[in-house]
Amino acid sequence: MIHPQITPDGRIRWALAARLAPLVDELAVAYAEHPDEVGRLLAAHAANVERLDFAQHSTDMPEYERCIRAAEADGSRDALLDEVPAAEQVDAYLDPDDAITYATRLTKFAAHVRLTRNRNPRP
């Protein structure tokens, strides 16, 4: 489970880097084992992401085109993640009791931060 933390500046942090490290490692191994296939997937995904970015920031791009480009980026991302067995480990799956516990803990952190800020207003 990802545990929330309070940072020194009073924000709530979810430490995801440790969960992403195996994903990056597996991607590197997949690329080393199959550089042509994974390289083509990476290049295709990069192109799809750039096309999506352009569509999202274009003022005259129709909404259906944005949706198409988002679907293309999702598809190429999914194809890459299929090459990486560790991708499944990044998602956190919680049963209902753990989800309630997690939400309660996060709410307590947020309430603590809010109360601390209200007592000690910064200029």
Secondary structure, 3 states (H helix, E strand, C coil): CCCEEECCCCCEEECCHHHHHHHHHHHHHHHHHCHHHHHHHHHHHHHHHHHHHHHHHCCCCCHHHHHHHHHHHHHHHHHHHHCCCCHHHHCCCCCHHHHHHHHHHHHHHHHHHHHHHHHCCCC
